[in-house]
Amino acid sequence: MLSIRDCLDYCDLTDEDVAIIAEHHDIPDVAAAQIACGLVQTREGTLLLTQFMQELVEEAEERGDRDKAKRFRAACARFIASHPVQTTH
């Protein structure tokens, strides 16, 4: 049986990625991990996860929460670097 850690490693997701998704949707980390592992398998899902992270950066900045915005920005940059999306032209 695979653990959540096995799934995250397979999908190249971090605990921080999962925490951000969980916060964005106000759901438990386990549910966020399952959603993220599924979404990251497609281009559209990867774009959606990137959008979630960027929205949280913006929301933290609007609230003036610089520490959280910095944390989210770093996680978002790491996610984008780990999951590049090919543009179709």
N, CA, C and O atoms as a GROMACS GRO file, in nm:
protein
  356
    1MET      N    1   0.084  -0.118   0.000
    1MET     CA    2   0.000   0.000   0.000
    1MET      C    3   0.089   0.124   0.000
    1MET      O    4   0.188   0.132   0.073
    2LEU      N    5   0.053   0.219  -0.081
    2LEU     CA    6   0.129   0.345  -0.088
    2LEU      C    7   0.084   0.440   0.022
    2LEU      O    8  -0.034   0.447   0.058
    3SER      N    9   0.180   0.510   0.074
    3SER     CA   10   0.149   0.614   0.173
    3SER      C   11   0.130   0.747   0.100
    3SER      O   12   0.161   0.760  -0.018
    4ILE      N   13   0.078   0.844   0.172
    4ILE     CA   14   0.065   0.979   0.115
    4ILE      C   15   0.202   1.031   0.075
    4ILE      O   16   0.216   1.095  -0.030
    5ARG      N   17   0.304   1.004   0.156
    5ARG     CA   18   0.440   1.048   0.125
    5ARG      C   19   0.487   0.988  -0.007
    5ARG      O   20   0.548   1.057  -0.089
    6ASP      N   21   0.458   0.859  -0.030
    6ASP     CA   22   0.494   0.794  -0.157
    6ASP      C   23   0.428   0.865  -0.274
    6ASP      O   24   0.491   0.891  -0.376
    7CYS      N   25   0.301   0.898  -0.258
    7CYS     CA   26   0.227   0.967  -0.364
    7CYS      C   27   0.286   1.105  -0.391
    7CYS      O   28   0.304   1.144  -0.507
    8LEU      N   29   0.315   1.178  -0.285
    8LEU     CA   30   0.371   1.312  -0.302
    8LEU      C   31   0.507   1.306  -0.370
    8LEU      O   32   0.538   1.386  -0.458
    9ASP      N   33   0.589   1.210  -0.328
    9ASP     CA   34   0.720   1.194  -0.391
    9ASP      C   35   0.706   1.159  -0.538
    9ASP      O   36   0.778   1.212  -0.623
   10TYR      N   37   0.612   1.069  -0.570
   10TYR     CA   38   0.589   1.030  -0.708
   10TYR      C   39   0.546   1.150  -0.793
   10TYR      O   40   0.589   1.164  -0.907
   11CYS      N   41   0.462   1.235  -0.737
   11CYS     CA   42   0.409   1.351  -0.810
   11CYS      C   43   0.500   1.473  -0.799
   11CYS      O   44   0.471   1.577  -0.858
   12ASP      N   45   0.609   1.460  -0.725
   12ASP     CA   46   0.703   1.569  -0.702
   12ASP      C   47   0.632   1.689  -0.636
   12ASP      O   48   0.646   1.803  -0.680
   13LEU      N   49   0.557   1.659  -0.531
   13LEU     CA   50   0.490   1.762  -0.453
   13LEU      C   51   0.552   1.764  -0.314
   13LEU      O   52   0.596   1.662  -0.262
   14THR      N   53   0.553   1.881  -0.255
   14THR     CA   54   0.606   1.896  -0.120
   14THR      C   55   0.492   1.906  -0.019
   14THR      O   56   0.377   1.929  -0.055
   15ASP      N   57   0.528   1.890   0.106
   15ASP     CA   58   0.429   1.912   0.212
   15ASP      C   59   0.376   2.055   0.207
   15ASP      O   60   0.259   2.079   0.235
   16GLU      N   61   0.462   2.148   0.170
   16GLU     CA   62   0.421   2.288   0.158
   16GLU      C   63   0.317   2.305   0.048
   16GLU      O   64   0.219   2.378   0.066
   17ASP      N   65   0.338   2.239  -0.066
   17ASP     CA   66   0.239   2.244  -0.174
   17ASP      C   67   0.103   2.198  -0.123
   17ASP      O   68   0.000   2.261  -0.148
   18VAL      N   69   0.104   2.087  -0.053
   18VAL     CA   70  -0.021   2.030   0.000
   18VAL      C   71  -0.084   2.124   0.101
   18VAL      O   72  -0.206   2.144   0.099
   19ALA      N   73  -0.003   2.182   0.188
   19ALA     CA   74  -0.056   2.275   0.289
   19ALA      C   75  -0.121   2.396   0.222
   19ALA      O   76  -0.223   2.446   0.268
   20ILE      N   77  -0.061   2.443   0.115
   20ILE     CA   78  -0.115   2.559   0.044
   20ILE      C   79  -0.249   2.524  -0.021
   20ILE      O   80  -0.344   2.601  -0.013
   21ILE      N   81  -0.255   2.408  -0.084
   21ILE     CA   82  -0.380   2.366  -0.147
   21ILE      C   83  -0.488   2.345  -0.040
   21ILE      O   84  -0.603   2.384  -0.059
   22ALA      N   85  -0.449   2.283   0.072
   22ALA     CA   86  -0.544   2.262   0.182
   22ALA      C   87  -0.596   2.395   0.233
   22ALA      O   88  -0.716   2.410   0.260
   23GLU      N   89  -0.507   2.493   0.247
   23GLU     CA   90  -0.550   2.625   0.294
   23GLU      C   91  -0.641   2.693   0.192
   23GLU      O   92  -0.741   2.755   0.228
   24HIS      N   93  -0.606   2.681   0.064
   24HIS     CA   94  -0.685   2.745  -0.041
   24HIS      C   95  -0.828   2.694  -0.041
   24HIS      O   96  -0.922   2.770  -0.064
   25HIS      N   97  -0.844   2.564  -0.016
   25HIS     CA   98  -0.978   2.503  -0.022
   25HIS      C   99  -1.038   2.475   0.115
   25HIS      O  100  -1.150   2.425   0.125
   26ASP      N  101  -0.964   2.507   0.220
   26ASP     CA  102  -1.009   2.482   0.357
   26ASP      C  103  -1.050   2.335   0.374
   26ASP      O  104  -1.161   2.305   0.418
   27ILE      N  105  -0.957   2.246   0.338
   27ILE     CA  106  -0.978   2.102   0.349
   27ILE      C  107  -0.859   2.040   0.421
   27ILE      O  108  -0.754   2.103   0.432
   28PRO      N  109  -0.873   1.917   0.470
   28PRO     CA  110  -0.760   1.850   0.536
   28PRO      C  111  -0.644   1.824   0.438
   28PRO      O  112  -0.665   1.813   0.318
   29ASP      N  113  -0.524   1.815   0.492
   29ASP     CA  114  -0.406   1.791   0.410
   29ASP      C  115  -0.416   1.662   0.328
   29ASP      O  116  -0.373   1.659   0.213
   30VAL      N  117  -0.472   1.558   0.386
   30VAL     CA  118  -0.484   1.430   0.315
   30VAL      C  119  -0.570   1.448   0.190
   30VAL      O  120  -0.536   1.395   0.084
   31ALA      N  121  -0.680   1.519   0.201
   31ALA     CA  122  -0.766   1.544   0.085
   31ALA      C  123  -0.693   1.631  -0.017
   31ALA      O  124  -0.703   1.607  -0.138
   32ALA      N  125  -0.621   1.730   0.030
   32ALA     CA  126  -0.545   1.818  -0.060
   32ALA      C  127  -0.438   1.739  -0.135
   32ALA      O  128  -0.414   1.763  -0.253
   33ALA      N  129  -0.375   1.644  -0.067
   33ALA     CA  130  -0.272   1.562  -0.131
   33ALA      C  131  -0.334   1.478  -0.242
   33ALA      O  132  -0.275   1.465  -0.350
   34GLN      N  133  -0.449   1.422  -0.217
   34GLN     CA  134  -0.515   1.340  -0.319
   34GLN      C  135  -0.554   1.426  -0.440
   34GLN      O  136  -0.535   1.385  -0.554
   35ILE      N  137  -0.607   1.543  -0.414
   35ILE     CA  138  -0.646   1.633  -0.522
   35ILE      C  139  -0.523   1.675  -0.603
   35ILE      O  140  -0.524   1.670  -0.726
   36ALA      N  141  -0.419   1.716  -0.533
   36ALA     CA  142  -0.298   1.765  -0.599
   36ALA      C  143  -0.234   1.657  -0.684
   36ALA      O  144  -0.191   1.682  -0.797
   37CYS      N  145  -0.225   1.535  -0.631
   37CYS     CA  146  -0.164   1.425  -0.706
   37CYS      C  147  -0.242   1.398  -0.835
   37CYS      O  148  -0.183   1.364  -0.938
   38GLY      N  149  -0.372   1.413  -0.829
   38GLY     CA  150  -0.452   1.396  -0.950
   38GLY      C  151  -0.435   1.510  -1.047
   38GLY      O  152  -0.418   1.489  -1.167
   39LEU      N  153  -0.439   1.632  -0.996
   39LEU     CA  154  -0.430   1.750  -1.083
   39LEU      C  155  -0.295   1.762  -1.153
   39LEU      O  156  -0.288   1.802  -1.269
   40VAL      N  157  -0.189   1.728  -1.084
   40VAL     CA  158  -0.056   1.748  -1.139
   40VAL      C  159  -0.027   1.652  -1.256
   40VAL      O  160   0.076   1.665  -1.322
   41GLN      N  161  -0.116   1.559  -1.280
   41GLN     CA  162  -0.098   1.464  -1.390
   41GLN      C  163  -0.133   1.523  -1.526
   41GLN      O  164  -0.101   1.465  -1.630
   42THR      N  165  -0.200   1.639  -1.527
   42THR     CA  166  -0.239   1.701  -1.654
   42THR      C  167  -0.189   1.845  -1.661
   42THR      O  168  -0.163   1.909  -1.559
   43ARG      N  169  -0.177   1.894  -1.782
   43ARG     CA  170  -0.136   2.033  -1.803
   43ARG      C  171  -0.236   2.128  -1.738
   43ARG      O  172  -0.198   2.224  -1.671
   44GLU      N  173  -0.363   2.102  -1.760
   44GLU     CA  174  -0.468   2.188  -1.706
   44GLU      C  175  -0.467   2.187  -1.554
   44GLU      O  176  -0.484   2.290  -1.490
   45GLY      N  177  -0.447   2.070  -1.496
   45GLY     CA  178  -0.441   2.058  -1.351
   45GLY      C  179  -0.321   2.131  -1.292
   45GLY      O  180  -0.332   2.196  -1.188
   46THR      N  181  -0.208   2.121  -1.361
   46THR     CA  182  -0.088   2.192  -1.316
   46THR      C  183  -0.111   2.343  -1.321
   46THR      O  184  -0.071   2.416  -1.230
   47LEU      N  185  -0.175   2.389  -1.427
   47LEU     CA  186  -0.208   2.532  -1.436
   47LEU      C  187  -0.302   2.574  -1.325
   47LEU      O  188  -0.288   2.682  -1.268
   48LEU      N  189  -0.398   2.490  -1.292
   48LEU     CA  190  -0.494   2.519  -1.186
   48LEU      C  191  -0.423   2.528  -1.050
   48LEU      O  192  -0.450   2.619  -0.972
   49LEU      N  193  -0.334   2.435  -1.023
   49LEU     CA  194  -0.258   2.439  -0.897
   49LEU      C  195  -0.174   2.565  -0.889
   49LEU      O  196  -0.164   2.627  -0.783
   50THR      N  197  -0.112   2.603  -1.000
   50THR     CA  198  -0.034   2.727  -1.003
   50THR      C  199  -0.123   2.846  -0.974
   50THR      O  200  -0.085   2.937  -0.899
   51GLN      N  201  -0.241   2.847  -1.032
   51GLN     CA  202  -0.337   2.956  -1.009
   51GLN      C  203  -0.377   2.963  -0.861
   51GLN      O  204  -0.384   3.072  -0.804
   52PHE      N  205  -0.403   2.848  -0.798
   52PHE     CA  206  -0.437   2.846  -0.656
   52PHE      C  207  -0.327   2.913  -0.575
   52PHE      O  208  -0.353   2.998  -0.489
   53MET      N  209  -0.204   2.875  -0.604
   53MET     CA  210  -0.090   2.929  -0.528
   53MET      C  211  -0.076   3.079  -0.550
   53MET      O  212  -0.050   3.154  -0.456
   54GLN      N  213  -0.092   3.123  -0.673
   54GLN     CA  214  -0.080   3.265  -0.703
   54GLN      C  215  -0.192   3.345  -0.635
   54GLN      O  216  -0.168   3.457  -0.589
   55GLU      N  217  -0.311   3.289  -0.629
   55GLU     CA  218  -0.422   3.356  -0.561
   55GLU      C  219  -0.391   3.374  -0.413
   55GLU      O  220  -0.421   3.479  -0.355
   56LEU      N  221  -0.333   3.273  -0.352
   56LEU     CA  222  -0.299   3.285  -0.210
   56LEU      C  223  -0.191   3.389  -0.186
   56LEU      O  224  -0.193   3.458  -0.084
   57VAL      N  225  -0.096   3.401  -0.277
   57VAL     CA  226   0.006   3.505  -0.267
   57VAL      C  227  -0.062   3.641  -0.269
   57VAL      O  228  -0.036   3.727  -0.184
   58GLU      N  229  -0.151   3.660  -0.366
   58GLU     CA  230  -0.221   3.788  -0.380
   58GLU      C  231  -0.306   3.819  -0.256
   58GLU      O  232  -0.306   3.932  -0.207
   59GLU      N  233  -0.377   3.718  -0.205
   59GLU     CA  234  -0.460   3.740  -0.087
   59GLU      C  235  -0.376   3.777   0.035
   59GLU      O  236  -0.414   3.864   0.113
   60ALA      N  237  -0.262   3.711   0.051
   60ALA     CA  238  -0.174   3.742   0.164
   60ALA      C  239  -0.119   3.884   0.150
   60ALA      O  240  -0.110   3.957   0.249
   61GLU      N  241  -0.083   3.923   0.029
   61GLU     CA  242  -0.032   4.059   0.007
   61GLU      C  243  -0.140   4.162   0.036
   61GLU      O  244  -0.112   4.265   0.097
   62GLU      N  245  -0.263   4.134  -0.006
   62GLU     CA  246  -0.374   4.228   0.019
   62GLU      C  247  -0.401   4.245   0.168
   62GLU      O  248  -0.438   4.353   0.212
   63ARG      N  249  -0.383   4.138   0.244
   63ARG     CA  250  -0.401   4.144   0.390
   63ARG      C  251  -0.280   4.206   0.460
   63ARG      O  252  -0.286   4.235   0.580
   64GLY      N  253  -0.172   4.224   0.386
   64GLY     CA  254  -0.050   4.279   0.446
   64GLY      C  255   0.031   4.175   0.521
   64GLY      O  256   0.117   4.210   0.601
   65ASP      N  257   0.004   4.048   0.495
   65ASP     CA  258   0.076   3.939   0.561
   65ASP      C  259   0.199   3.905   0.477
   65ASP      O  260   0.197   3.812   0.396
   66ARG      N  261   0.305   3.981   0.499
   66ARG     CA  262   0.426   3.966   0.417
   66ARG      C  263   0.492   3.830   0.433
   66ARG      O  264   0.540   3.773   0.335
   67ASP      N  265   0.495   3.777   0.555
   67ASP     CA  266   0.559   3.648   0.578
   67ASP      C  267   0.489   3.536   0.500
   67ASP      O  268   0.553   3.453   0.437
   68LYS      N  269   0.357   3.536   0.507
   68LYS     CA  270   0.281   3.433   0.437
   68LYS      C  271   0.293   3.452   0.286
   68LYS      O  272   0.306   3.355   0.212
   69ALA      N  273   0.289   3.575   0.240
   69ALA     CA  274   0.304   3.601   0.097
   69ALA      C  275   0.440   3.553   0.048
   69ALA      O  276   0.451   3.496  -0.060
   70LYS      N  277   0.542   3.577   0.127
   70LYS     CA  278   0.677   3.532   0.091
   70LYS      C  279   0.683   3.380   0.086
   70LYS      O  280   0.742   3.323  -0.006
   71ARG      N  281   0.624   3.315   0.185
   71ARG     CA  282   0.620   3.168   0.189
   71ARG      C  283   0.546   3.112   0.069
   71ARG      O  284   0.594   3.018   0.005
   72PHE      N  285   0.431   3.169   0.038
   72PHE     CA  286   0.352   3.122  -0.075
   72PHE      C  287   0.424   3.148  -0.207
   72PHE      O  288   0.422   3.064  -0.297
   73ARG      N  289   0.488   3.263  -0.219
   73ARG     CA  290   0.560   3.297  -0.342
   73ARG      C  291   0.674   3.197  -0.366
   73ARG      O  292   0.694   3.152  -0.479
   74ALA      N  293   0.748   3.164  -0.260
   74ALA     CA  294   0.858   3.069  -0.274
   74ALA      C  295   0.807   2.931  -0.313
   74ALA      O  296   0.866   2.864  -0.397
   75ALA      N  297   0.697   2.889  -0.251
   75ALA     CA  298   0.639   2.759  -0.285
   75ALA      C  299   0.589   2.758  -0.428
   75ALA      O  300   0.605   2.659  -0.500
   76CYS      N  301   0.528   2.866  -0.470
   76CYS     CA  302   0.477   2.876  -0.606
   76CYS      C  303   0.592   2.870  -0.707
   76CYS      O  304   0.582   2.801  -0.808
   77ALA      N  305   0.700   2.941  -0.680
   77ALA     CA  306   0.816   2.940  -0.770
   77ALA      C  307   0.876   2.800  -0.778
   77ALA      O  308   0.915   2.755  -0.886
   78ARG      N  309   0.884   2.731  -0.664
   78ARG     CA  310   0.938   2.596  -0.664
   78ARG      C  311   0.847   2.501  -0.742
   78ARG      O  312   0.895   2.416  -0.817
   79PHE      N  313   0.716   2.517  -0.722
   79PHE     CA  314   0.620   2.433  -0.793
   79PHE      C  315   0.631   2.455  -0.944
   79PHE      O  316   0.634   2.358  -1.020
   80ILE      N  317   0.638   2.577  -0.987
   80ILE     CA  318   0.648   2.609  -1.131
   80ILE      C  319   0.777   2.551  -1.189
   80ILE      O  320   0.778   2.498  -1.300
   81ALA      N  321   0.886   2.562  -1.113
   81ALA     CA  322   1.014   2.507  -1.160
   81ALA      C  323   1.009   2.354  -1.170
   81ALA      O  324   1.068   2.296  -1.260
   82SER      N  325   0.938   2.291  -1.078
   82SER     CA  326   0.929   2.145  -1.076
   82SER      C  327   0.826   2.090  -1.174
   82SER      O  328   0.833   1.974  -1.214
   83HIS      N  329   0.731   2.173  -1.212
   83HIS     CA  330   0.622   2.130  -1.300
   83HIS      C  331   0.603   2.229  -1.414
   83HIS      O  332   0.499   2.294  -1.424
   84PRO      N  333   0.704   2.239  -1.501
   84PRO     CA  334   0.691   2.334  -1.612
   84PRO      C  335   0.577   2.291  -1.706
   84PRO      O  336   0.557   2.172  -1.732
   85VAL      N  337   0.506   2.388  -1.754
   85VAL     CA  338   0.394   2.360  -1.845
   85VAL      C  339   0.436   2.407  -1.983
   85VAL      O  340   0.473   2.522  -2.005
   86GLN      N  341   0.429   2.314  -2.075
   86GLN     CA  342   0.463   2.345  -2.214
   86GLN      C  343   0.351   2.428  -2.276
   86GLN      O  344   0.234   2.395  -2.262
   87THR      N  345   0.388   2.534  -2.342
   87THR     CA  346   0.287   2.613  -2.413
   87THR      C  347   0.263   2.548  -2.548
   87THR      O  348   0.354   2.490  -2.608
   88THR      N  349   0.142   2.559  -2.595
   88THR     CA  350   0.108   2.503  -2.724
   88THR      C  351   0.088   2.615  -2.823
   88THR      O  352   0.000   2.700  -2.808
   89HIS      N  353   0.170   2.614  -2.924
   89HIS     CA  354   0.160   2.716  -3.032
   89HIS      C  355   0.160   2.647  -3.164
   89HIS      O  356   0.153   2.713  -3.268
   0.00000   0.00000   0.00000
